[in-house]
Amino acid sequence: MAIKITTGTAPPPQTEKQIRYRDVFLDLDEESSSKKQFFAKNTTTDLKTSTDEGAIVNSIRNIFSTSPGERILEPTFGLNLKQWLFQPLDNFTAQEIGETIVSGIERYEPRVLVNNVNVNIDEENHQYTIQLVLTVPSLNINSKSYDAILSQPGFDFLTHNII
């Protein structure tokens, strides 16, 4: 039996960017479905994907917008951020939201490290603005800020250019 061992050879150079993480958006896109015509040849797909940083942001969005009990096989998954939408806008509630966000990200998203969470009260618009400062060691992202809003319709990131 012969074993071939090669030493000193480098792996072939990669011509395309290597993708570490990939996620699928499960939201339906109403614009693309309304423009489709019968018997038309479309080269687009119905599924949208996000990669790397966008996949992590999508995962965090899912954590924030899911309440415990909504996932059948994971009944404890998610944060119940909706519980504070009809509470008084005060510093105590903002502190509770911040602590829930930190514990939720640490529990359900191990790819990121939380540097800072600022929850500010916007009394004029009856909402909370949230600033997350996160580090993603596997993608070499250090202390990047993500702005979000928690209002009556729910939770959403304000910066959409990262997806």
C-alpha positions as CSV (number, residue, x, y, z in Angstrom):
1,M,0.0,0.0,0.0
2,A,1.4,3.4,-1.0
3,I,0.6,6.7,0.6
4,K,1.4,9.9,-1.3
5,I,2.3,12.8,0.9
6,T,2.9,16.2,-0.6
7,T,4.5,18.9,1.4
8,G,5.1,22.6,0.8
9,T,2.3,23.0,-1.7
10,A,-0.1,25.9,-1.1
11,P,-3.8,25.6,-1.8
12,P,-4.9,27.0,-5.1
13,P,-5.8,30.7,-5.0
14,Q,-9.5,31.5,-4.7
15,T,-10.8,33.7,-7.5
16,E,-14.2,34.4,-5.9
17,K,-15.0,35.7,-2.4
18,Q,-15.5,32.9,0.0
19,I,-18.9,33.0,1.7
20,R,-19.0,31.9,5.3
21,Y,-22.7,32.3,6.2
22,R,-25.8,32.2,4.1
23,D,-29.4,32.8,5.2
24,V,-32.8,32.8,3.4
25,F,-35.4,35.5,3.7
26,L,-38.8,33.9,4.4
27,D,-40.7,37.1,3.8
28,L,-42.7,37.2,0.5
29,D,-41.9,40.0,-1.9
30,E,-45.2,41.4,-3.2
31,E,-43.6,43.6,-5.9
32,S,-41.9,40.7,-7.7
33,S,-45.0,38.4,-7.5
34,S,-47.4,41.1,-8.9
35,K,-45.1,41.8,-11.9
36,K,-45.1,38.2,-13.1
37,Q,-47.1,37.3,-16.1
38,F,-48.5,33.9,-17.1
39,F,-46.2,32.0,-19.4
40,A,-43.4,34.5,-19.1
41,K,-39.9,33.3,-18.8
42,N,-38.4,34.7,-15.7
43,T,-34.8,34.1,-14.7
44,T,-35.4,35.3,-11.1
45,T,-36.1,33.1,-8.1
46,D,-38.6,33.5,-5.4
47,L,-36.1,33.0,-2.6
48,K,-33.8,35.8,-1.6
49,T,-30.6,35.0,0.2
50,S,-28.2,37.1,2.3
51,T,-24.6,36.2,2.9
52,D,-22.1,36.8,5.7
53,E,-22.9,40.1,7.5
54,G,-26.4,40.2,5.9
55,A,-27.1,36.7,7.1
56,I,-26.1,37.6,10.7
57,V,-28.3,40.7,10.6
58,N,-31.2,38.6,9.2
59,S,-30.7,36.2,12.1
60,I,-30.7,39.0,14.7
61,R,-33.9,40.4,13.1
62,N,-35.5,37.0,13.4
63,I,-34.5,36.7,17.1
64,F,-36.0,40.2,17.8
65,S,-39.2,39.7,15.9
66,T,-40.0,36.2,17.2
67,S,-41.8,35.7,20.5
68,P,-41.2,32.6,22.6
69,G,-43.7,29.9,21.6
70,E,-44.0,30.9,18.0
71,R,-41.5,28.3,16.7
72,I,-42.9,24.8,17.1
73,L,-39.6,22.9,17.5
74,E,-37.9,25.7,19.6
75,P,-40.5,27.0,22.0
76,T,-38.0,29.2,23.9
77,F,-36.5,30.9,20.8
78,G,-37.0,34.6,20.4
79,L,-37.5,37.7,22.5
80,N,-40.8,39.2,23.5
81,L,-40.0,42.8,22.6
82,K,-43.7,43.4,21.7
83,Q,-44.5,43.3,25.4
84,W,-43.0,46.8,26.0
85,L,-44.8,48.5,23.1
86,F,-47.8,49.5,25.2
87,Q,-45.8,50.2,28.4
88,P,-44.9,53.7,29.5
89,L,-41.9,55.2,27.7
90,D,-39.4,55.5,30.6
91,N,-35.8,54.7,31.4
92,F,-36.7,51.6,33.4
93,T,-38.5,50.1,30.3
94,A,-35.5,51.1,28.1
95,Q,-33.1,49.4,30.5
96,E,-35.3,46.2,30.5
97,I,-35.3,46.2,26.6
98,G,-31.5,46.6,26.6
99,E,-30.9,43.8,29.0
100,T,-33.3,41.5,27.0
101,I,-31.5,42.3,23.8
102,V,-28.1,41.6,25.3
103,S,-29.1,38.2,26.8
104,G,-31.0,37.2,23.6
105,I,-28.1,37.9,21.3
106,E,-25.7,36.1,23.6
107,R,-28.0,33.1,23.8
108,Y,-29.2,32.7,20.2
109,E,-26.5,34.3,18.0
110,P,-23.0,32.9,19.0
111,R,-21.3,34.4,15.9
112,V,-21.4,37.9,17.4
113,L,-20.1,39.7,20.5
114,V,-22.2,42.5,22.0
115,N,-20.0,45.6,22.7
116,N,-22.8,48.0,23.6
117,V,-26.6,48.4,23.4
118,N,-28.1,51.9,23.7
119,V,-31.9,52.1,23.9
120,N,-33.2,55.7,23.6
121,I,-36.7,56.9,24.1
122,D,-38.4,58.8,21.3
123,E,-41.5,60.2,23.0
124,E,-42.6,62.3,20.0
125,N,-43.0,59.1,17.9
126,H,-43.9,56.8,20.7
127,Q,-41.0,54.4,20.0
128,Y,-37.6,53.3,21.1
129,T,-34.5,53.7,18.9
130,I,-31.9,51.0,19.5
131,Q,-28.2,51.2,18.6
132,L,-26.3,47.9,18.6
133,V,-22.5,47.9,18.5
134,L,-21.4,44.4,17.6
135,T,-18.2,42.5,16.8
136,V,-18.2,39.6,14.4
137,P,-14.8,37.9,14.9
138,S,-15.2,35.3,12.1
139,L,-15.8,38.1,9.5
140,N,-13.2,40.5,11.0
141,I,-15.9,43.1,11.8
142,N,-14.9,45.1,14.8
143,S,-17.4,47.4,16.6
144,K,-19.9,48.0,13.9
145,S,-23.0,50.0,14.7
146,Y,-26.5,48.9,13.7
147,D,-29.5,51.2,14.2
148,A,-32.9,49.8,14.8
149,I,-36.4,50.9,15.8
150,L,-38.9,49.3,18.1
151,S,-42.4,50.8,17.5
152,Q,-46.0,49.7,17.3
153,P,-45.7,47.7,14.1
154,G,-42.8,45.8,15.5
155,F,-39.0,45.8,15.1
156,D,-36.9,46.7,12.2
157,F,-33.3,47.7,11.4
158,L,-32.9,51.2,10.0
159,T,-29.8,50.5,8.0
160,H,-30.9,48.4,5.0
161,N,-27.7,48.6,3.0
162,I,-26.0,45.8,4.8
163,I,-28.3,43.0,3.4
